[in-house]
Amino acid sequence: MLDVKQLLADCEEKMDMSVLHLEETLGHIRAGKANIHILDPLRVNSYGAMVPISNCAAITTPDARTIAIKPWDKSMFRVIEKAIIDSNVGIMPESNGEVIRLAIPPLTEERRKALTKQCNQEGEEAKIAIRNARRDGIEKLKKSVKDGVPEDVEKDAEADLQKIHDKKIKEIEALLAAKSKEIMTV
């Protein structure tokens, strides 16, 4: 017989993972402010291994429009600069021999709207994933009635699953509203 509490916990975990994925995805979207996470996808060759830039340099944001990268090994300057130039970050690095600086340009109005649209699209994908988790849970609950779970337990579990779903959708809406505000703030 199906363990209803375990099923609800599994569905909630899937929904949590969707929310976390959205948070991470939104963190990578550049909102006109310096954010070190835009460098997360970049890999550089350090002693024969492809590693994230953060593994071979200190990355800081000295102000709202600048990212400073200070390699621990002087030989990594050219490698890091080349990785940034070859990437789709879209920012030209400036180096003075000690620190590589990335000046974050202000966003245009149309770029802000495009980024907001991209965020909303990511949010919609997360909502779809949450709805799918709810649907799968409801299907398992309906099948469990045939296996001997009482109908009132199944209906209560369905209502609980809907409450979890609504809570996660609200979390996504809050994340999207915060990111849109961040992007649209000049």
Kinemage of the C-alpha trace (Angstrom):
@kinemage 1
@onewidth
@group {chain A} dominant
@subgroup {mainchain}
@vectorlist {calphas} color= white
{ca met a 1} P 0.000 0.000 0.000
{ca leu a 2} L 1.150 3.536 -0.826
{ca asp a 3} L 2.637 5.698 1.937
{ca val a 4} L 0.730 8.963 1.409
{ca lys a 5} L 3.047 11.083 3.582
{ca gln a 6} L 6.079 9.826 1.672
{ca leu a 7} L 4.388 10.598 -1.652
{ca leu a 8} L 3.625 14.165 -0.487
{ca ala a 9} L 7.226 14.582 0.711
{ca asp a 10} L 8.567 13.337 -2.652
{ca cys a 11} L 6.311 15.708 -4.596
{ca glu a 12} L 7.297 18.628 -2.359
{ca glu a 13} L 10.971 17.784 -2.864
{ca lys a 14} L 10.519 17.819 -6.663
{ca met a 15} L 8.791 21.188 -6.407
{ca asp a 16} L 11.566 22.529 -4.147
{ca met a 17} L 14.146 21.453 -6.713
{ca ser a 18} L 12.266 23.391 -9.405
{ca val a 19} L 12.271 26.528 -7.249
{ca leu a 20} L 15.988 26.125 -6.456
{ca his a 21} L 16.779 25.642 -10.141
{ca leu a 22} L 14.884 28.828 -10.967
{ca glu a 23} L 16.776 30.736 -8.240
{ca glu a 24} L 20.076 29.554 -9.687
{ca thr a 25} L 19.035 30.384 -13.251
{ca leu a 26} L 17.884 33.876 -12.266
{ca gly a 27} L 21.193 34.403 -10.460
{ca his a 28} L 23.038 33.939 -13.741
{ca ile a 29} L 20.998 36.591 -15.553
{ca arg a 30} L 22.892 39.882 -15.597
{ca ala a 31} L 20.755 42.704 -14.241
{ca gly a 32} L 23.073 45.650 -14.828
{ca lys a 33} L 24.769 45.196 -11.473
{ca ala a 34} L 28.031 43.365 -10.872
{ca asn a 35} L 27.271 39.723 -10.072
{ca ile a 36} L 30.115 37.222 -9.797
{ca his a 37} L 27.769 34.397 -10.828
{ca ile a 38} L 27.903 35.484 -14.479
{ca leu a 39} L 31.400 33.929 -14.509
{ca asp a 40} L 30.248 30.561 -13.078
{ca pro a 41} L 29.892 28.784 -16.445
{ca leu a 42} L 33.397 29.806 -17.572
{ca arg a 43} L 36.166 27.199 -17.364
{ca val a 44} L 39.925 27.796 -17.700
{ca asn a 45} L 42.819 25.391 -18.182
{ca ser a 46} L 44.720 25.331 -14.902
{ca tyr a 47} L 47.605 22.859 -14.751
{ca gly a 48} L 45.963 20.524 -17.256
{ca ala a 49} L 42.446 20.547 -15.773
{ca met a 50} L 39.447 22.624 -16.819
{ca val a 51} L 38.295 24.422 -13.662
{ca pro a 52} L 35.952 27.333 -12.851
{ca ile a 53} L 37.650 30.730 -12.657
{ca ser a 54} L 36.766 30.872 -8.960
{ca asn a 55} L 39.110 27.894 -8.362
{ca cys a 56} L 42.185 29.777 -9.566
{ca ala a 57} L 41.395 33.422 -8.731
{ca ala a 58} L 39.707 35.606 -6.153
{ca ile a 59} L 36.560 37.183 -7.614
{ca thr a 60} L 35.122 40.265 -5.910
{ca thr a 61} L 32.776 43.146 -6.643
{ca pro a 62} L 34.479 46.329 -5.403
{ca asp a 63} L 31.473 48.400 -6.494
{ca ala a 64} L 28.079 47.930 -8.160
{ca arg a 65} L 29.454 48.149 -11.710
{ca thr a 66} L 32.783 46.284 -11.481
{ca ile a 67} L 33.936 42.696 -11.066
{ca ala a 68} L 37.577 42.278 -10.022
{ca ile a 69} L 39.432 39.012 -10.685
{ca lys a 70} L 42.769 38.538 -8.968
{ca pro a 71} L 44.476 35.324 -10.146
{ca trp a 72} L 46.512 33.503 -7.508
{ca asp a 73} L 49.092 32.566 -10.138
{ca lys a 74} L 50.427 35.296 -12.468
{ca ser a 75} L 50.556 32.824 -15.375
{ca met a 76} L 46.741 32.601 -15.308
{ca phe a 77} L 46.169 36.235 -16.436
{ca arg a 78} L 46.163 35.511 -20.179
{ca val a 79} L 44.180 32.276 -19.776
{ca ile a 80} L 41.428 33.971 -17.745
{ca glu a 81} L 41.294 36.991 -20.078
{ca lys a 82} L 41.017 34.711 -23.118
{ca ala a 83} L 38.240 32.663 -21.478
{ca ile a 84} L 36.243 35.831 -20.759
{ca ile a 85} L 36.774 37.217 -24.277
{ca asp a 86} L 35.792 33.890 -25.899
{ca ser a 87} L 32.681 33.494 -23.706
{ca asn a 88} L 29.218 34.953 -24.202
{ca val a 89} L 29.565 37.250 -21.143
{ca gly a 90} L 29.841 40.152 -23.566
{ca ile a 91} L 32.241 42.243 -21.476
{ca met a 92} L 35.788 43.122 -22.448
{ca pro a 93} L 38.257 42.524 -19.601
{ca glu a 94} L 40.746 45.235 -18.603
{ca ser a 95} L 44.007 44.144 -16.978
{ca asn a 96} L 46.692 46.137 -15.161
{ca gly a 97} L 49.016 43.196 -14.444
{ca glu a 98} L 47.633 42.551 -10.973
{ca val a 99} L 43.856 42.555 -11.356
{ca ile a 100} L 41.496 41.829 -14.259
{ca arg a 101} L 38.510 44.186 -14.168
{ca leu a 102} L 35.163 43.713 -15.854
{ca ala a 103} L 33.186 46.947 -16.129
{ca ile a 104} L 29.481 46.128 -16.264
{ca pro a 105} L 27.795 48.474 -18.762
{ca pro a 106} L 24.387 49.923 -17.908
{ca leu a 107} L 21.489 48.142 -19.589
{ca thr a 108} L 19.381 49.763 -22.292
{ca glu a 109} L 15.597 49.875 -21.890
{ca glu a 110} L 15.003 47.254 -24.588
{ca arg a 111} L 17.661 44.955 -23.059
{ca arg a 112} L 15.926 45.289 -19.675
{ca lys a 113} L 12.616 44.269 -21.244
{ca ala a 114} L 14.261 41.319 -23.008
{ca leu a 115} L 15.853 40.160 -19.735
{ca thr a 116} L 12.521 40.452 -17.915
{ca lys a 117} L 10.906 38.402 -20.667
{ca gln a 118} L 13.663 35.785 -20.336
{ca cys a 119} L 13.123 35.644 -16.554
{ca asn a 120} L 9.375 35.191 -17.022
{ca gln a 121} L 10.036 32.377 -19.495
{ca glu a 122} L 12.313 30.632 -16.964
{ca gly a 123} L 9.625 31.139 -14.311
{ca glu a 124} L 7.001 29.583 -16.549
{ca glu a 125} L 9.205 26.520 -17.070
{ca ala a 126} L 9.575 26.171 -13.290
{ca lys a 127} L 5.788 26.460 -12.866
{ca ile a 128} L 5.300 23.731 -15.476
{ca ala a 129} L 7.717 21.469 -13.597
{ca ile a 130} L 5.766 22.089 -10.370
{ca arg a 131} L 2.454 21.354 -12.090
{ca asn a 132} L 3.909 18.139 -13.505
{ca ala a 133} L 5.030 17.050 -10.021
{ca arg a 134} L 1.508 17.744 -8.728
{ca arg a 135} L -0.080 15.856 -11.613
{ca asp a 136} L 2.194 12.837 -11.076
{ca gly a 137} L 1.356 12.853 -7.363
{ca ile a 138} L -2.387 13.005 -8.040
{ca glu a 139} L -2.129 10.137 -10.537
{ca lys a 140} L -0.305 8.000 -7.963
{ca leu a 141} L -2.940 8.873 -5.354
{ca lys a 142} L -5.782 7.889 -7.698
{ca lys a 143} L -4.036 4.569 -8.465
{ca ser a 144} L -3.521 3.979 -4.733
{ca val a 145} L -7.294 3.969 -4.156
{ca lys a 146} L -7.430 0.798 -6.265
{ca asp a 147} L -4.675 -0.654 -4.052
{ca gly a 148} L -6.637 -0.138 -0.844
{ca val a 149} L -6.043 3.461 0.266
{ca pro a 150} L -9.334 4.946 1.563
{ca glu a 151} L -10.912 7.592 -0.666
{ca asp a 152} L -11.094 10.209 2.075
{ca val a 153} L -7.336 9.818 2.710
{ca glu a 154} L -6.727 10.208 -1.034
{ca lys a 155} L -8.892 13.367 -1.191
{ca asp a 156} L -7.149 14.873 1.856
{ca ala a 157} L -3.728 14.110 0.336
{ca glu a 158} L -4.847 15.694 -2.942
{ca ala a 159} L -5.876 18.849 -1.066
{ca asp a 160} L -2.515 18.893 0.761
{ca leu a 161} L -0.707 18.476 -2.550
{ca gln a 162} L -2.663 21.421 -3.979
{ca lys a 163} L -1.673 23.564 -0.960
{ca ile a 164} L 1.997 22.680 -1.481
{ca his a 165} L 1.621 23.494 -5.194
{ca asp a 166} L 0.060 26.896 -4.442
{ca lys a 167} L 2.819 27.734 -1.947
{ca lys a 168} L 5.571 26.906 -4.470
{ca ile a 169} L 3.864 28.903 -7.237
{ca lys a 170} L 3.754 31.906 -4.861
{ca glu a 171} L 7.494 31.455 -4.176
{ca ile a 172} L 8.167 31.526 -7.921
{ca glu a 173} L 6.016 34.641 -8.355
{ca ala a 174} L 7.961 36.359 -5.558
{ca leu a 175} L 11.312 35.409 -7.133
{ca leu a 176} L 10.190 36.713 -10.524
{ca ala a 177} L 8.854 39.955 -9.056
{ca ala a 178} L 12.123 40.570 -7.189
{ca lys a 179} L 14.244 39.841 -10.277
{ca ser a 180} L 12.051 42.020 -12.517
{ca lys a 181} L 12.340 44.865 -10.018
{ca glu a 182} L 16.119 44.385 -9.922
{ca ile a 183} L 16.361 44.413 -13.730
{ca met a 184} L 14.053 47.374 -14.275
{ca thr a 185} L 15.712 49.533 -11.578
{ca val a 186} L 18.086 51.936 -13.277
